[in-house]
């Protein structure tokens, strides 16, 4: 077999996020995110995470930094 294009493992996919409180921006891999949710209305995924800068966000994952899959 010959690989003609090297892809990305789903666990290594890059997501980009922005904090609603301090406006910091970050990137994370799928494995680093703990609260990935599917939005059936939009047909996509997102993840609420605690902001590593200002620590905004709750234990349930809402508030703070929201991540979306990085568009290529």
KAVENVEN-V757968 format. One record per backbone hydrogen bond with DSSP energy under -0.5 kcal/mol. CO is the residue of the C=O (numbers start at 1). NH is the residue of the N-H. E is the energy in kcal/mol with one decimal. If there is no record, write none. Layout:
BEGIN
CO NH E
CO NH E
END
This chain:
BEGIN
2 4 -0.6
5 7 -0.5
9 12 -1.8
10 13 -1.1
11 31 -1.8
13 30 -1.2
14 70 -2.6
15 28 -2.2
16 68 -2.6
17 26 -2.2
18 66 -1.9
19 23 -0.8
24 19 -2.7
26 17 -2.9
28 15 -3.3
29 32 -1.1
29 33 -0.8
30 33 -0.9
35 48 -0.8
37 39 -0.5
37 46 -2.2
38 40 -0.9
39 43 -2.7
39 44 -1.0
44 39 -2.9
45 69 -0.5
46 37 -3.3
47 67 -3.0
49 65 -2.3
51 55 -1.2
56 51 -2.6
58 61 -1.4
62 58 -1.8
64 20 -2.5
65 49 -3.3
66 18 -1.6
67 47 -1.8
68 16 -2.7
END
